[in-house]
Amino acid sequence: MSTAATQLSLDRLLSNLPGMAYRCLNDRCWTMVFVSDGAHALTGFQAQDLTDSKTLRFVDLIHPDDLAFVQRQVDAALHTGHVFQVTYRIRTANGSQKWMWEQGSTVLDQAGQPIALEGFITDITAIKQAEQEASRAAAAQLQIVEAQKEIASASLSMPAVLDLIAQRAQQLTGATGAAVQFIDNNDMVYAAASGAAANQVGLRFPRDGSLSGLAMACATVLSCDDTETDDRVDRAICRKVGVRSMIVAPLHSGEQLIGALVVHSGQVRAFTGSDSANLQILAESLGTVIQRNRAAEQVRASEKQYRFLFENNPHPMWVYEIASLRILAVNQAAIAHYGYAEEAFLALTIRELRPTEDIEELESVVKNLTPERSSTRVWRHRKKDGALIQVEVSSDAIDFNGKSARLVLANDVTERLRAERDLARVSRENLHLALYDPLTKLPNRLLLTERLQHALATNARNQSQGALLFIDLDNFKNLNDTFGHNVGDLLLQEVARRISKCIRDSDTVARLGGDEFVVILESLSADIDDAAEQAKTVAEKVLGILNQPYLLANYEHYTAASIGIALFHGAATNVNTLLKQADLSMYQAKASGRNTLRFFDPAMQAAASARSALEADLRRALQEHEFVLHYQTQVDQTGSITGAEALVRWLHPVRGMISPAEFIPLAEDTGLIVPLGQWVIEEACRQLAAWMAEPASAHLKVAVNVSARQFRHPSFVDHLFGVFDASGIDPRQLKLELTESLLIEDMQLTIEKMTHLKSRGVKFSLDDFGTGYSSLYYLKSLPLDQLKIDQSFVRDVLTDPNDAAIVRTIITLGASLGFAVIAEGVETEAQRDFLFLHGCRAFQGYLYSRPVPARELTTSVMGLFT
């Protein structure tokens, strides 16, 4: 496979993904022979840098710690011929580090020996960072849980609890010190401290003017990167205690603001979002611990204090008897949160708050609780309405009216745990985005390639046939242009759903992009004729269901599709070749009238090869100046010659004269129509200048066809003005013939260009009028001078009443709008007489002259001068 062919196949399969397609030799140095343009965004190096092994090798970019692992994966793929996937790090051109995900496959020579690798590399740094962030968050949560367990199991005093929390805060953020501060009137007092802040216990400072006071007032976490430049802090106090940066989280006990949890550093540093989130969680946990300890103290101190704290706690609380598990008391927060009336709540046992499947575990835990042991764990609870929630339950043993009981504080953590699960899903979802089309949820190009390789291998083992269906919607662009891309997207989603209904679960339907879909049919009959019939049945089923009407945004739409089918058997078939075969057969179906199917056969490949050869010849012809202009005269009602239309011809050195019908469509498809059109205009103006120099021909006008692609080119007007200046012609004697298809897209820009050219005197004729949209709106809006009746109407104007009516209408319409009218394809006097009778006064066709070289027109046909 050539480098150009490799680039074509990889670009076609991977054009929708951000990354780098490549091909490298099996030379242990992985010498790159092709790298796609995505290389620069991925590595910072240009594609050509990576294919020049003397200056830079891609393997040199791989992180040294990952290189051996990557080499083992690639060696294994070369040995087995399997697809390989590997994740590793690289160093980019600016010295930064990125994580890469690579998928590649082995290229074999005709003897089945590995000669190269080709594949795709994409940047997954964001995924890795999300995973690392999730890991750091999990580690922080683990430290918090461990702190809570330590507090619960050791029955620590409140000062010990505060010291422990300060230590955990310091560890979580990696700072040099941390402290717990409480409000005392209008001051803040250090109640506990850890690390470099340990000597600050008892330190008092004004609440107003401090970062702690501001954080509490704003009810949010605040940070200061440098105390020397931040006006929110008291610099004198910060210098006194050796603080250069800090982060503060407000501390609540329920709804009550009681202080702040603060982390200090003796150095200038920037605290991260993770630091903020971890400190907030730790502050909430400390608030819960403080609240729980205060609740227990109040219960033990007096029934009155207990009742006040119990009833007014913002968290659900209840007391249950250990022996019977019956609920003895419940606060208003629990009643509101769980939905039970107080009487109903007191009629429950704690078993009835749990789902049935959790009862056995609950009773085992309660059985092992001792009166002196605190407990904190997450349970599932069921509300009265049946909703399941996850609750962090803390309990302590108490004596309640002489009964052994436990006081429970419940904190609903359902949303917090859901957020943690969502974070864990980030990497999986990003991988899904890399493999699936976001609009239709179908596999994309990358996953299709992997599944097609798997299907080839499976069919080889099972000795069965398979089929690839390439589906392209007919006239999809018209829907987008008329109703917008939102409606187009609705159609694509419904098409994806309908195609999926036509295949088995073991088959695959994928979206390549745009309106192209591909279906892989696996494990068909081993007999090729039977397999073809099976594939045909599925394709006809798809065509039938796609032909049914669609209701899109209250609009009923009908569409059809063209399907190409390529059969395959055995792992020796190349994936890229198979896709190309199906694609070619799909285009054959379109050429056959659309809304049909075609199987691939070698003749299609031959036609495609011939087209490629013709394209190469066309490019060479432009360089070798093999094109010539012929001219067909245009006459008035007296037969006097008024001008001529310039028509391009290709004088091929081997094939001779090639018809424009063969090479103009190819020039349009390849974009070569732009340089070809520029040459036609330059040559026509050169000839017009020569005619203007002779008195007998100075009155002649020249008409030149302009393609839509050429007219829309940004430099079209500037190029034309440059030709006028270089040739010295009078632009009023040049007429540009435009087709209707050019006018329906971006009409405003079209009008602006036409107006600019008309300012120099250029005339405009609407070519092939009546064969396209024939919109009265653009006839009214555009600065046209002439309508040209298409030869398809003139040919049968004497025998077909419809063609005659159309011709009469065009002539009348032109007269009404003030446009001149010319008819092309006039071959008989009877046709000319009919046209003249109904008001046409300009003619072109074989009745007057065939297209001839300029010299022959001048001397033989026009007879103006010799």
Secondary structure, DSSP 8 states (H G I E B T S, - for coil): --HHHHHHHHHHHHTTSSSEEEEEESSSS--EEEE-TTHHHHHSS-HHHHH-TTT--GGGGB-HHHHHHHHHHHHHHHHH---EEEEEEEE-TTS-EEEEEEEEEEEE-TTS-EEEEEEEEEE-HHHHHHHHHHHHHHHHHHHHHHHHHHHHHHT--HHHHHHHHHHHHHHHHT-SEEEEEEEETTEEEEEEEEETTGGGTT-EEESTTSHHHHHHHHTS-EEES-TTT-TTS-HHHHHHHT-SEEEEEEEEETTEEEEEEEEEESS-----HHHHHHHHHHHHHHHHHHHHHHHHHHHHH-HHHHHHHHHH-SS-EEEEETTT-BEEEE-HHHHHHH---HHHHHT-BGGGGS-GGGHHHHHHHHHT--TT--EEEEEEEE-TTS-EEEEEEEEEEEEETTEEEEEEEEEE-HHHHHHHHHHHHHHHHHHHHHHB-TTT--B-HHHHHHHHHHHHHHHHHHT-EEEEEEEEETTHHHHHHHH-HHHHHHHHHHHHHHHHHTS-TTSEEEEEETTEEEEEEEEE-SSHHHHHHHHHHHHHHHHHHHHS-EEETTEEE---EEEEEEEE-STTS-HHHHHHHHHHHHHHHHHTTSSSEEE--HHHHHHHHHHHHHHHHHHHHHHHT-EEEEEEEEEETT--EEEEEEEEEEEETTTEEE-HHHHHHHHHHHTTHHHHHHHHHHHHHHHHHHHHTSTTTTT-EEEEE--HHHHHSTTHHHHHHHHHHHH---GGGEEEEE-HHHHTS-HHHHHHHHHHHHTTT-EEEEEEETSS---HHHHHHS---EEEE-HHHHHTTTT-HHHHHHHHHHHHHHHHHT-EEEE----SHHHHHHHHHTT--EE-STTT---EEHHHIIIIIS-S--
